Amino acid sequence: MAELRFTKDHEWVRLEGDVATIGITDHAQNALGDVVFVDLPEAGREVTEGEACAVVESVKAASDVYAPVAGRVVEANAAVAENPALINSDPTGDGWFFKLTAVDEAAIAALMDEAAYAAFLETLA
């Protein structure tokens, strides 16, 4: 499986071929608590890096999900829309949010790797 890259807003990206899959990190889902609703972007939507393009709601709060890189949405995760608890049970697997194409591989490479993200989380404690 391809390596995950991370943002300071607690999104992750996995690039496989020319498709980038995006979701929220385990840290983010723990902070949110039980996820009860997710609003995902429509296929075909063009998003810019840093653009709020999805919303995740939990019993505690609602939070925007930002596009870690620019691209075009090719798929939203219908399973998560129907069963938002997947985000809590498998945030970096079945709990993904959406997939992008036409992404800049260099922009993904510039995101934090797992070790850098772990170090970033330590600064938040």
Residue pairs with C-beta under 8 A, 6 or more apart in sequence:
1 14
2 14
2 15
2 16
3 14
3 113
3 114
4 12
4 13
4 14
4 92
4 114
5 12
5 13
5 14
5 15
5 68
5 108
5 109
5 111
5 112
5 113
6 12
6 13
6 25
6 111
6 112
6 113
6 114
6 116
6 117
6 120
7 13
7 66
7 68
7 111
7 112
8 112
8 120
9 66
9 68
10 24
10 25
10 27
10 28
10 31
11 22
11 23
11 24
11 25
11 28
11 65
11 66
11 68
12 22
12 23
12 24
12 25
12 68
12 91
12 92
13 20
13 21
13 22
13 68
13 69
13 108
13 111
14 20
14 21
14 92
15 103
15 105
15 108
18 101
18 102
18 103
19 74
19 99
19 100
19 101
20 68
20 69
20 71
20 99
20 100
20 101
20 103
20 108
21 96
21 98
21 99
22 65
22 67
22 68
22 96
22 97
22 98
22 99
22 100
23 87
23 91
23 92
23 95
23 96
23 97
24 32
24 56
24 65
24 87
24 91
24 95
24 97
25 91
25 92
25 117
26 91
26 92
27 121
28 63
28 91
29 35
29 87
29 88
29 91
29 95
32 56
32 58
32 60
32 61
32 63
33 58
33 59
33 60
34 58
34 59
34 85
34 88
35 56
35 57
35 58
35 84
35 85
35 87
35 88
36 57
36 58
36 59
36 84
37 55
37 56
37 57
37 84
38 54
38 55
38 56
38 57
38 80
38 81
38 84
38 87
38 97
39 54
39 55
39 56
39 57
40 54
40 76
40 77
40 80
40 81
40 97
40 98
41 47
41 53
41 54
41 73
41 76
41 98
42 73
42 76
43 73
43 74
43 75
43 76
44 72
44 73
45 53
45 72
45 73
46 70
46 71
46 72
46 73
47 53
47 67
47 70
47 71
47 72
47 73
47 100
48 67
48 70
49 67
49 68
49 69
49 70
49 107
50 66
50 67
51 66
51 67
52 64
52 65
52 66
53 65
53 66
53 67
53 73
53 98
54 64
54 65
54 97
54 98
55 62
55 63
55 64
55 65
56 62
56 63
56 65
56 84
56 87
56 97
57 63
65 97
67 100
68 108
68 111
69 100
69 103
69 104
69 107
69 108
69 111
70 102
70 103
70 104
70 107
71 100
71 101
71 102
71 103
72 100
72 101
72 102
73 98
73 99
73 100
74 99
74 100
74 101
75 98
75 99
76 97
76 98
76 99
77 95
77 96
77 97
77 98
79 86
79 94
80 86
80 87
80 94
80 95
80 96
80 97
86 94
86 95
87 95
88 95
89 95
112 120
